């Protein structure tokens, strides 16, 4: 397969593909950052933000986080909502999955937060499915 040259993000306005280097400060909208901060409050590992706006018409960003048990999944979802509201955002337009807490989806319009029970995250592997979009990793 032939290699296709990539356009320079600076020269064309095209987003860079792949993870943001850890030395660079990820630039995401304030409400997305608020959701990340909510997830971070629970010492959530592997928080990823995907910029899906150029390829998906229904939202601009995915926030993906996970926890080792369903109680923490629920709590992370609650904290994300609280932090978004505290940052001036509205509550989610729609919430799904809170009962089972294997995959909680919080639709905030501008972005969708996915909070997984870790085995469910591994199974669906959204990061692999959306590996062609710009990615921001948060500790």
LOMI-601682 format. One record per residue: x, y, z of N, C-alpha, C in turn; residue in three letters; chain. Coordinates in nm, 2 decimals, m for minus. Atoms other than C-alpha are relative to their C-alpha. Layout:
neast / nnorth / nup / caeast / canorth / caup / ceast / cnorth / cup / residuo / cadena
X / Y / Z / X / Y / Z / X / Y / Z / Ala / A
...
// end
This chain:
neast / nnorth / nup / caeast / canorth / caup / ceast / cnorth / cup / residuo / cadena
0.08 / m0.12 / 0.00 / 0.00 / 0.00 / 0.00 / 0.09 / 0.12 / 0.00 / Unk / A
m0.08 / m0.12 / 0.01 / 0.14 / 0.34 / m0.10 / m0.03 / 0.09 / 0.12 / Unk / A
0.02 / m0.10 / m0.11 / 0.19 / 0.60 / 0.17 / m0.05 / 0.13 / m0.06 / Unk / A
0.06 / m0.13 / 0.04 / m0.02 / 0.91 / 0.14 / 0.05 / 0.11 / 0.08 / Unk / A
m0.06 / m0.11 / m0.08 / 0.15 / 1.23 / 0.24 / m0.11 / 0.07 / 0.08 / Unk / A
0.09 / m0.08 / m0.09 / m0.02 / 1.42 / 0.53 / 0.02 / 0.15 / m0.02 / Unk / A
m0.01 / m0.15 / 0.01 / m0.09 / 1.79 / 0.49 / 0.04 / 0.05 / 0.14 / Unk / A
m0.04 / m0.06 / m0.12 / 0.06 / 2.01 / 0.75 / m0.12 / 0.07 / 0.07 / Unk / A
0.12 / m0.06 / m0.07 / m0.20 / 2.11 / 1.02 / 0.01 / 0.15 / 0.00 / Unk / A
m0.02 / m0.14 / m0.01 / m0.05 / 2.46 / 1.04 / m0.04 / 0.07 / m0.13 / Unk / A
0.02 / m0.07 / 0.13 / m0.08 / 2.53 / 0.67 / m0.14 / m0.02 / m0.06 / Unk / A
0.13 / 0.03 / 0.07 / m0.42 / 2.38 / 0.59 / m0.12 / 0.01 / 0.10 / Unk / A
0.11 / 0.00 / m0.09 / m0.62 / 2.40 / 0.91 / m0.05 / m0.14 / 0.03 / Unk / A
0.04 / 0.14 / m0.02 / m0.64 / 2.01 / 0.91 / 0.06 / m0.04 / 0.14 / Unk / A
m0.05 / 0.04 / m0.13 / m0.61 / 1.86 / 1.26 / 0.10 / m0.11 / m0.02 / Unk / A
m0.10 / 0.10 / 0.00 / m0.31 / 1.64 / 1.33 / m0.07 / m0.13 / 0.04 / Unk / A
0.06 / 0.13 / m0.03 / m0.39 / 1.27 / 1.35 / 0.10 / m0.07 / 0.10 / Unk / A
m0.08 / 0.07 / m0.10 / m0.27 / 1.07 / 1.65 / 0.00 / 0.07 / 0.13 / Unk / A
0.00 / m0.06 / m0.14 / m0.21 / 1.13 / 2.02 / 0.08 / 0.13 / 0.00 / Unk / A
m0.07 / m0.13 / m0.02 / m0.11 / 1.48 / 2.13 / 0.12 / m0.04 / 0.09 / Unk / A
m0.12 / 0.02 / m0.09 / 0.25 / 1.47 / 2.27 / m0.03 / 0.05 / 0.14 / Unk / A
0.02 / m0.04 / m0.14 / 0.25 / 1.48 / 2.65 / 0.05 / 0.14 / 0.03 / Unk / A
m0.05 / m0.13 / m0.02 / 0.45 / 1.80 / 2.63 / m0.09 / 0.11 / m0.04 / Unk / A
0.10 / m0.10 / 0.05 / 0.17 / 1.98 / 2.45 / m0.12 / 0.00 / 0.08 / Unk / A
0.12 / m0.02 / m0.08 / m0.12 / 2.12 / 2.64 / m0.12 / m0.02 / m0.10 / Unk / A
0.11 / 0.02 / 0.09 / m0.43 / 1.97 / 2.48 / m0.10 / 0.11 / 0.00 / Unk / A
0.10 / m0.11 / 0.01 / m0.68 / 2.23 / 2.35 / m0.13 / m0.07 / m0.03 / Unk / A
0.14 / 0.05 / 0.02 / m1.04 / 2.12 / 2.40 / m0.09 / 0.11 / 0.06 / Unk / A
0.10 / m0.10 / m0.05 / m1.35 / 2.33 / 2.47 / m0.01 / 0.00 / 0.15 / Unk / A
0.01 / 0.00 / m0.14 / m1.41 / 2.44 / 2.83 / m0.09 / m0.10 / 0.06 / Unk / A
0.10 / 0.09 / m0.06 / m1.71 / 2.22 / 2.89 / 0.06 / m0.15 / m0.01 / Unk / A
m0.06 / 0.14 / 0.02 / m1.52 / 1.91 / 2.75 / 0.11 / m0.01 / 0.11 / Unk / A
m0.11 / 0.01 / m0.11 / m1.23 / 2.00 / 2.99 / m0.07 / m0.02 / 0.13 / Unk / A
0.07 / 0.01 / m0.12 / m1.48 / 2.03 / 3.27 / m0.04 / m0.15 / 0.03 / Unk / A
0.03 / 0.14 / m0.01 / m1.60 / 1.67 / 3.20 / 0.13 / m0.08 / 0.03 / Unk / A
m0.12 / 0.06 / m0.03 / m1.24 / 1.56 / 3.20 / 0.04 / 0.02 / 0.14 / Unk / A
m0.03 / m0.03 / m0.14 / m1.18 / 1.73 / 3.53 / m0.09 / m0.08 / 0.10 / Unk / A
0.09 / 0.09 / m0.09 / m1.48 / 1.55 / 3.68 / 0.04 / m0.14 / 0.00 / Unk / A
m0.05 / 0.13 / 0.00 / m1.35 / 1.22 / 3.57 / 0.13 / m0.01 / 0.07 / Unk / A
m0.13 / 0.00 / m0.07 / m1.00 / 1.31 / 3.70 / m0.02 / 0.00 / 0.15 / Unk / A
0.02 / m0.01 / m0.14 / m1.15 / 1.38 / 4.04 / 0.00 / m0.14 / 0.07 / Unk / A
0.01 / 0.14 / m0.06 / m1.20 / 1.00 / 4.09 / 0.13 / m0.08 / m0.04 / Unk / A
m0.12 / 0.06 / 0.04 / m0.84 / 0.93 / 3.98 / m0.02 / m0.10 / m0.11 / Unk / A
0.03 / 0.08 / 0.12 / m0.97 / 0.78 / 3.66 / 0.12 / m0.01 / m0.09 / Unk / A
m0.11 / 0.02 / 0.09 / m0.71 / 0.63 / 3.44 / m0.05 / 0.00 / m0.14 / Unk / A
0.02 / 0.01 / 0.15 / m0.69 / 0.65 / 3.06 / m0.12 / 0.09 / m0.04 / Unk / A
0.10 / m0.09 / 0.05 / m0.91 / 0.96 / 3.00 / 0.04 / 0.05 / m0.14 / Unk / A
m0.03 / m0.03 / 0.13 / m0.92 / 1.02 / 2.63 / m0.11 / 0.09 / m0.06 / Unk / A
0.09 / m0.09 / 0.07 / m1.08 / 1.30 / 2.43 / 0.03 / m0.02 / m0.15 / Unk / A
m0.02 / 0.02 / 0.14 / m1.14 / 1.23 / 2.06 / m0.08 / 0.12 / m0.07 / Unk / A
0.06 / m0.11 / 0.08 / m1.22 / 1.52 / 1.81 / m0.06 / m0.06 / m0.12 / Unk / A
0.08 / 0.07 / 0.10 / m1.49 / 1.36 / 1.60 / m0.08 / 0.09 / m0.09 / Unk / A
0.08 / m0.10 / 0.07 / m1.64 / 1.68 / 1.47 / 0.01 / 0.00 / m0.15 / Unk / A
m0.01 / 0.00 / 0.14 / m1.50 / 1.65 / 1.12 / m0.05 / m0.12 / m0.07 / Unk / A
0.05 / 0.12 / 0.06 / m1.63 / 1.30 / 1.07 / m0.14 / m0.05 / 0.05 / Unk / A
0.13 / 0.04 / m0.06 / m1.95 / 1.28 / 1.28 / m0.09 / 0.12 / 0.01 / Unk / A
0.08 / m0.12 / 0.01 / m2.24 / 1.51 / 1.23 / m0.08 / 0.02 / 0.14 / Unk / A
0.08 / m0.01 / m0.12 / m2.41 / 1.45 / 1.57 / 0.07 / 0.06 / 0.12 / Unk / A
m0.07 / m0.06 / m0.12 / m2.14 / 1.57 / 1.81 / 0.14 / 0.04 / m0.05 / Unk / A
m0.14 / m0.04 / 0.04 / m1.79 / 1.73 / 1.80 / 0.11 / m0.08 / 0.08 / Unk / A
m0.10 / 0.06 / m0.09 / m1.61 / 1.54 / 2.08 / m0.05 / m0.12 / 0.07 / Unk / A
0.02 / 0.11 / m0.09 / m1.60 / 1.21 / 2.26 / 0.09 / 0.01 / 0.12 / Unk / A
m0.08 / 0.01 / m0.12 / m1.48 / 1.19 / 2.62 / m0.01 / m0.14 / 0.04 / Unk / A
0.01 / 0.15 / m0.03 / m1.39 / 0.83 / 2.71 / 0.08 / m0.02 / 0.13 / Unk / A
m0.06 / 0.03 / m0.13 / m1.31 / 0.72 / 3.07 / m0.05 / m0.14 / 0.04 / Unk / A
0.05 / 0.13 / m0.05 / m1.34 / 0.40 / 3.26 / 0.04 / m0.02 / 0.14 / Unk / A
m0.03 / 0.03 / m0.14 / m1.33 / 0.25 / 3.61 / m0.01 / m0.15 / 0.02 / Unk / A
m0.01 / 0.15 / m0.03 / m1.26 / m0.10 / 3.76 / m0.13 / m0.06 / 0.05 / Unk / A
0.12 / 0.06 / m0.05 / m1.61 / m0.13 / 3.91 / m0.12 / 0.09 / m0.03 / Unk / A
0.12 / m0.08 / 0.04 / m1.97 / m0.02 / 3.84 / m0.03 / 0.12 / 0.09 / Unk / A
0.03 / m0.12 / m0.09 / m2.00 / 0.20 / 4.15 / 0.08 / 0.12 / m0.04 / Unk / A
m0.08 / m0.11 / 0.04 / m1.71 / 0.41 / 4.03 / m0.04 / 0.05 / m0.14 / Unk / A
0.05 / m0.05 / 0.13 / m1.85 / 0.42 / 3.68 / m0.11 / 0.10 / 0.02 / Unk / A
0.11 / m0.10 / m0.03 / m2.17 / 0.58 / 3.82 / 0.05 / 0.13 / 0.06 / Unk / A
m0.06 / m0.12 / m0.06 / m1.97 / 0.82 / 4.03 / 0.07 / 0.09 / m0.09 / Unk / A
m0.07 / m0.08 / 0.11 / m1.75 / 0.93 / 3.74 / m0.11 / 0.07 / m0.08 / Unk / A
0.11 / m0.06 / 0.08 / m2.07 / 1.00 / 3.54 / m0.06 / 0.12 / 0.07 / Unk / A
0.05 / m0.10 / m0.08 / m2.21 / 1.20 / 3.82 / 0.09 / 0.12 / 0.01 / Unk / A
m0.10 / m0.11 / m0.02 / m1.89 / 1.40 / 3.87 / 0.02 / 0.08 / m0.13 / Unk / A
m0.01 / m0.06 / 0.13 / m1.87 / 1.47 / 3.49 / m0.11 / 0.10 / m0.01 / Unk / A
0.11 / m0.08 / 0.01 / m2.22 / 1.61 / 3.50 / 0.01 / 0.12 / 0.09 / Unk / A
m0.02 / m0.11 / m0.09 / m2.15 / 1.82 / 3.81 / 0.10 / 0.10 / m0.04 / Unk / A
m0.11 / m0.09 / 0.04 / m1.83 / 1.97 / 3.67 / m0.05 / 0.08 / m0.12 / Unk / A
0.05 / m0.08 / 0.12 / m2.00 / 2.06 / 3.34 / m0.10 / 0.11 / 0.04 / Unk / A
0.09 / m0.10 / m0.05 / m2.28 / 2.23 / 3.52 / 0.07 / 0.12 / 0.08 / Unk / A
m0.08 / m0.10 / m0.08 / m2.03 / 2.41 / 3.75 / 0.07 / 0.10 / m0.10 / Unk / A
m0.08 / m0.08 / 0.10 / m1.85 / 2.54 / 3.43 / m0.10 / 0.08 / m0.08 / Unk / A
0.10 / m0.08 / 0.07 / m2.18 / 2.69 / 3.31 / m0.08 / m0.08 / m0.11 / Unk / A
0.07 / 0.09 / 0.10 / m2.30 / 2.40 / 3.09 / m0.14 / m0.05 / 0.06 / Unk / A
0.12 / 0.06 / m0.03 / m2.64 / 2.24 / 3.09 / 0.03 / m0.15 / 0.04 / Unk / A
m0.01 / 0.14 / m0.02 / m2.70 / 1.89 / 3.21 / m0.01 / m0.08 / m0.13 / Unk / A
0.00 / 0.07 / 0.12 / m2.69 / 1.61 / 2.96 / m0.14 / 0.00 / m0.06 / Unk / A
0.12 / 0.01 / 0.07 / m2.96 / 1.60 / 2.69 / m0.06 / m0.14 / 0.02 / Unk / A
0.05 / 0.14 / m0.01 / m2.98 / 1.23 / 2.73 / 0.11 / m0.08 / 0.08 / Unk / A
m0.09 / 0.09 / m0.08 / m2.82 / 0.97 / 2.97 / m0.05 / m0.14 / m0.02 / Unk / A
0.03 / 0.14 / 0.01 / m2.81 / 0.60 / 2.91 / 0.10 / m0.09 / 0.07 / Unk / A
m0.09 / 0.10 / m0.06 / m2.67 / 0.30 / 3.09 / 0.03 / 0.01 / 0.15 / Unk / A
m0.03 / m0.02 / m0.14 / m2.67 / 0.42 / 3.45 / m0.05 / m0.12 / 0.08 / Unk / A
0.05 / 0.12 / m0.08 / m2.87 / 0.11 / 3.57 / 0.10 / m0.11 / 0.01 / Unk / A
m0.10 / 0.11 / 0.01 / m2.62 / m0.15 / 3.45 / 0.14 / 0.05 / 0.03 / Unk / A
m0.13 / m0.06 / m0.02 / m2.32 / 0.09 / 3.46 / 0.12 / m0.07 / m0.06 / Unk / A
m0.10 / 0.06 / 0.08 / m2.13 / m0.11 / 3.21 / 0.06 / 0.10 / m0.10 / Unk / A
m0.03 / m0.11 / 0.09 / m2.13 / 0.18 / 2.96 / m0.10 / 0.11 / 0.02 / Unk / A
0.09 / m0.12 / m0.02 / m2.28 / 0.51 / 3.06 / 0.03 / 0.10 / m0.10 / Unk / A
m0.01 / m0.10 / 0.10 / m2.34 / 0.76 / 2.79 / m0.07 / 0.13 / 0.04 / Unk / A
0.05 / m0.13 / m0.04 / m2.39 / 1.13 / 2.87 / 0.01 / 0.09 / m0.12 / Unk / A
0.00 / m0.08 / 0.12 / m2.50 / 1.33 / 2.57 / m0.02 / 0.15 / 0.03 / Unk / A
0.01 / m0.14 / m0.04 / m2.42 / 1.70 / 2.63 / m0.02 / 0.08 / m0.13 / Unk / A
0.02 / m0.08 / 0.13 / m2.48 / 1.80 / 2.26 / 0.13 / 0.02 / m0.07 / Unk / A
m0.13 / m0.03 / 0.05 / m2.14 / 1.95 / 2.19 / 0.10 / m0.12 / 0.01 / Unk / A
m0.08 / 0.12 / m0.02 / m1.98 / 1.63 / 2.32 / m0.08 / m0.11 / 0.07 / Unk / A
0.06 / 0.12 / m0.06 / m2.07 / 1.28 / 2.43 / 0.11 / m0.06 / 0.09 / Unk / A
m0.09 / 0.07 / m0.09 / m1.91 / 1.13 / 2.74 / m0.03 / m0.15 / 0.01 / Unk / A
0.02 / 0.15 / m0.01 / m1.86 / 0.75 / 2.75 / 0.08 / m0.04 / 0.13 / Unk / A
m0.06 / 0.05 / m0.13 / m1.79 / 0.61 / 3.10 / m0.02 / m0.15 / 0.00 / Unk / A
0.01 / 0.14 / 0.01 / m1.71 / 0.24 / 3.08 / 0.05 / m0.07 / 0.13 / Unk / A
m0.06 / 0.10 / m0.09 / m1.66 / m0.05 / 3.32 / 0.12 / m0.05 / m0.08 / Unk / A
m0.13 / 0.03 / 0.08 / m1.30 / m0.14 / 3.22 / m0.01 / m0.12 / m0.10 / Unk / A
0.01 / 0.10 / 0.10 / m1.38 / m0.48 / 3.06 / m0.09 / 0.03 / m0.12 / Unk / A
0.09 / m0.04 / 0.11 / m1.66 / m0.33 / 2.85 / 0.08 / 0.10 / m0.09 / Unk / A
m0.08 / m0.09 / 0.08 / m1.42 / m0.05 / 2.74 / 0.10 / m0.08 / m0.09 / Unk / A
m0.09 / 0.08 / 0.08 / m1.17 / m0.31 / 2.63 / m0.07 / m0.08 / m0.12 / Unk / A
0.08 / 0.08 / 0.10 / m1.44 / m0.51 / 2.44 / m0.03 / 0.09 / m0.12 / Unk / A
0.04 / m0.09 / 0.11 / m1.57 / m0.21 / 2.24 / 0.11 / 0.08 / m0.06 / Unk / A
m0.12 / m0.07 / 0.05 / m1.24 / m0.03 / 2.20 / m0.03 / 0.12 / m0.09 / Unk / A
0.04 / m0.12 / 0.08 / m1.38 / 0.30 / 2.08 / 0.13 / 0.07 / m0.05 / Unk / A
m0.12 / m0.07 / 0.04 / m1.03 / 0.44 / 2.06 / 0.06 / m0.06 / m0.13 / Unk / A
m0.05 / 0.07 / 0.12 / m0.94 / 0.18 / 1.79 / m0.10 / 0.04 / m0.11 / Unk / A
0.10 / m0.03 / 0.11 / m1.27 / 0.24 / 1.60 / 0.01 / 0.14 / m0.05 / Unk / A
m0.01 / m0.14 / 0.04 / m1.20 / 0.62 / 1.60 / 0.15 / 0.04 / m0.01 / Unk / A
m0.14 / m0.03 / 0.00 / m0.82 / 0.59 / 1.56 / 0.04 / 0.10 / m0.10 / Unk / A
m0.04 / m0.09 / 0.11 / m0.82 / 0.82 / 1.25 / m0.03 / 0.14 / 0.04 / Unk / A
0.03 / m0.14 / m0.03 / m0.94 / 1.13 / 1.44 / 0.10 / 0.05 / 0.11 / Unk / A
m0.09 / m0.05 / m0.10 / m0.73 / 1.36 / 1.66 / m0.03 / m0.04 / 0.14 / Unk / A
0.02 / 0.06 / m0.13 / m0.68 / 1.23 / 2.01 / 0.08 / 0.08 / 0.10 / Unk / A
m0.06 / m0.07 / m0.11 / m0.60 / 1.40 / 2.34 / 0.00 / m0.09 / 0.12 / Unk / A
m0.01 / 0.09 / m0.12 / m0.48 / 1.19 / 2.63 / 0.02 / 0.08 / 0.13 / Unk / A
m0.01 / m0.06 / m0.13 / m0.53 / 1.30 / 2.99 / 0.04 / m0.10 / 0.10 / Unk / A
m0.04 / 0.09 / m0.11 / m0.37 / 1.15 / 3.30 / m0.11 / m0.01 / 0.10 / Unk / A
// end
